[in-house]
Amino acid sequence: MNKVLYTVGIDGSEWSYRAVERAIHLAEFTDARVKLVYVLQWPHITPISVGGVDPFVFNREDEEKRINDKVIKPLIAKFSEKNIPLESELIFGEPVHELSKQVKNEHANMLFLGRRGRSVFGDLVLGSVANKLAHVVGIPVVLVP
């Protein structure tokens, strides 16, 4: 029988760090595995030059290294002394779609998310990723304040 799996959506915000802490804490009592998933929304359009000014272009490899070095590796290191199976994955795509797919494909038992993400304005205008996921994943969602 497979161990229970808690998936945690992370984005580098203080709220996502608290979601990781909550998932790890619960995993200690339930003998669960924890998977940290960072979804980086990658632009699907190619920027154009306007008025002779070239737009800033993100380098996918640089972004992946930055996220691994600044977000994922520090979290793994922080909780490495816990006796919890902990893994991580960085995915490029739309957060709601990719996290929903992760939950389904990995047969996660619970999804942990920070109540807010990195963009309070975006949450207000577009609706939060956490709110959307709570309506589509079909498993318990823990929104951590």
N, C-alpha and C positions, 0 to 999 in steps of 0.2 A: 504494500500500500504506500502511495506517495505521501510525503509530508504535506501538511497544509501550506499554502503559499499566500503570502501577503505581498501584493504589488504596491509600490509607492511611486506616485508621480512626483518627480522633482524638477525644479526649475532654477535653483540657486537662491530662492527667496527665503527669508527667515521662516515663513509659514511652511515651506516644504521641508526645511530642516526639522521643524517640530513634528511634522508628519512622519519623518523617518524615525525620530526618537520614539514616538508613540507606537509605531509598528514594531520596532525592535523590542520595546518594553513588553508588548503583548506577546511577541514571539518567544520571549524568555519563559513565559508561563504556559504556552500552548505547544511548544516544540515545533514551531513553524519555520519555514524558510522565508526569506525576505528578498525581493527583487526590486532594485531601484531603477526606474525608467525615466530617462530625460528625453523629451521630444523637442527637437529644435525645428521650429517652423522655418523652412527654407524657401526663399523666394522662387517662384516658378517663372518669373519673367526676367528678361535680360534688360538691365538698365541701359538707357541711351544717353548720349552726350547732348547737353542743352547749352547753347551759346558758347560752345567751345570748352565747357567745363565737364570733365569726365566725372561721373558719379563714383562714389566709393563702392567697390565690389568686394563682397565677402569671399574669402577663400575657405572652402569647405574643410580642408585638412587643418587649417589654422584654427577654425572654430571648434572642430572636434578636439584638437589638442588642448585648447583653452578651457573647454568645458570639462574635459577629463582632469586636467591639472587643478582647476579652481573649484570644481564642484564635486565630481564623482570620487576621485582619489582621496580627498580629505574626509569625505563621509565614510568611505570604506576603512580608512585608517582609524578614524575615531571609534568605530564600533568593532574593530578587528579583535579586540580582547574578549568580546562577548562570544559565547559559544553558540552562535547563530549562523546557519548557512546564509551567506549574503552574497548576492551577485548583482551585476548592473548591466545596463544596456543603454546606448545612445542611439536614438533613431531620428532620422530626418523625415519630417512630414507634418501633417496637421494634428495637433495634440489630441483632440477628442477622438478622431478616427484611429490614430495609432495606439492610444492607450486602450480603447475599446477592443481593438484587435489583439493587443497583448493579453488582456484579461481573458478573452475567449480562447486564444491559442495556447496559453500557458495553464488554463484551467485554474485561474486564481480564485481564492476563496473570499478575499476581501481586498478592497482598493482603498488606500490611504492617500489623502490629498490635503494640501494646505488650503485653508478657507479662502485665501487670496493668493494671487500669483504676483509676478513682478510688476504688473501694470494695473494699478487701481483704476486709472482712466479707461483702459481697455476693458476691464471687468464691467464697468458701468455702461459703456457704450455698446459693447458686443455681447455681453453676458459672459459669465465666468466659465472657464473650462470645467471647473469642479461642478457647477450647477448642471451643465450639459451632460457630463458623465454620469451624474447621479440619476439621470433620467434614462440612460441607454445601456448601462453595463449589465444589469440583471443580477448583480451580487451586492452585498452590503458595501456601502461607501462611507468611510469615516472622514468627515471634514474636520480637520484639526485647526482650532483657532490660534 
